[in-house]
Amino acid sequence: MLFGALACEPAGSTTEPDGGARLNAPDDADAEYPPTCSELGPSTCSGPCQRDEAAACLHLAEGYMAGAGLARDPKRALGLMQKSCDLGFARACGYLAMAIGRNEPARAKQLGRKGCDAGYGGACVWYVAHHVVAGVPPNWREAAPLLQRGCEADHARACLAWGDVMRSGLAGQSDPAGAALAWTKACEGGSKEGCDRTAEPPTGMPCHSLSSDSPPRDELVDAGERGHVSIKVEFCVAADGTTQVESITGAPRKLEAIVRTTVEGWRWTPPAAGIKPCSAQVFEMSFD
């Protein structure tokens, strides 16, 4: 995705295993994997997974999901994620929630919360984005302790978002000092945005994306579109973090509603008071 003035990053790298489902794979994953798996690749994790080493099962699942050193097999990948989650690996519960979120939202919601409660901060961010602040207006009071939990689990994106929410005051009284501490921890966790906020406390800072999924490919195909389309969406972010679409250009009539619904479902941490960040998103899509 291409973000302009908002200067926000998408919520992690994604893979589409099947039917538009998504898997987020943060850069910090290797820290929790057995050395043989992280150094030699997912294909070496089969034996450890058979011995019920939970982290090995998840890394093996990633190999099958991406076709990295293994024949791509999304269904097998999802089964291995479930096994890893059942063995108590919080990250696996979060990954599985993200992977099935579009097709099995109820089950994904339970898995996301399980992963968050068990200590995977990425699951906290995903759960907040898709199941806590998804409504209008977003429930930032409920989101705040979950983002805090994610930050306490050393997840940089959770710390960045928690700091933004504390700064805004939408979850209670504004806490600039607390926000600064959260941003510092985000910076220490590798977040450039966290470092920028720490170095120079913002006054008119752009907000930060919690969710920014592309329009679901299966729905677009069902709409009957063929060939290549380039769709530009201009949008702004309201004070509560919701997305307001200003215009959509280049979208055939059947696709416009799908694109609008997708973008209006994006959630951002609240921008600074009196600031309404605006930007444009370009979707490049090809269909056989």
Secondary structure, 3 states (H helix, E strand, C coil): CCCCCCCCCCCCCEECCCCCCCEECCCCHHHHCCHHHHHHCHHHHHHHHHCCCHHHHHHHHHHHHHCCCCCCCHHHHHHHHHHHHHCCCHHHHHHHHHHHCCCCHHHHHHHHHHHHHHCCHHHHHHHHHHHHCCCCCCCHHHHHHHHHHHHHCCCHHHHHHHHHHHHHCCCCCCCHHHHHHHHHHHHHCCCHHHHHHHHCCCCCCCCCEEECCCCCHHHHHHCCCCEEEEEEEEEEECCCCEEEEEEEECCCHHHHHHHHHHHHCCEECCCCCCCCCEEEEEEEEEEC
